[in-house]
Amino acid sequence: MSKESESKTNIMTAVSLLDALAESGVQDDFEIWLSSDEEGNEFLPMPADPESSLAIDASNKRVVFFPSHR
């Protein structure tokens, strides 16, 4: 497997994100939060493992994303 193919398999897909959100009880009114700069100076992938790439803050109705910085 090439290095590029291998790295893409470790990136979250839309289907896996939707599955993770459904499993965690996220509702339609939850806000999405992401730590990032406002100018879009860097684009970072989301790790495929939801335990290292997102957090659910049910008390504040937030989904927080943690992109990979590698």
C-alpha positions in Angstrom: 0.0 0.0 0.0 1.4 3.4 -0.9 2.0 6.0 1.7 -0.8 8.2 0.3 -3.3 5.3 0.3 -2.3 4.4 3.8 -2.8 7.9 5.1 -6.2 8.2 3.4 -7.4 5.0 5.2 -6.7 6.8 8.5 -8.9 9.8 7.6 -12.5 9.9 8.8 -15.2 9.6 6.1 -18.6 11.1 6.0 -20.3 7.7 6.7 -18.1 7.0 9.7 -18.7 10.5 11.1 -22.5 10.1 10.7 -22.3 6.7 12.4 -20.2 8.1 15.3 -22.7 10.9 15.8 -25.7 8.6 15.7 -24.1 6.2 18.2 -23.3 9.0 20.6 -26.8 10.4 20.8 -26.1 13.7 19.1 -29.3 15.5 18.3 -30.2 18.0 15.5 -29.8 21.1 17.7 -26.2 20.3 18.8 -23.6 22.9 17.7 -20.4 22.0 15.8 -17.2 23.4 17.3 -13.7 23.3 15.7 -10.5 24.8 16.9 -9.0 26.5 13.8 -7.8 29.9 12.5 -10.4 32.0 10.7 -8.3 32.6 7.6 -8.1 29.0 6.5 -4.3 29.0 6.5 -4.1 25.2 7.0 -6.4 22.3 6.2 -6.1 19.3 8.5 -7.6 15.8 8.2 -9.8 14.2 10.9 -8.4 11.0 12.2 -10.6 7.9 11.5 -10.8 7.0 15.1 -13.7 9.0 16.6 -12.2 8.6 20.1 -9.3 10.8 19.1 -11.1 13.1 16.7 -14.3 14.2 18.3 -15.9 14.8 21.7 -19.5 15.1 22.6 -20.4 17.8 25.2 -24.0 16.8 25.9 -24.6 19.3 28.7 -23.7 22.2 26.3 -25.1 20.5 23.2 -21.8 20.6 21.3 -19.8 18.4 19.1 -16.1 19.3 19.1 -13.7 18.2 16.4 -10.0 17.6 16.8 -8.1 17.5 13.5 -4.8 15.8 13.2 -1.7 18.0 13.3 0.7 15.4 11.9 
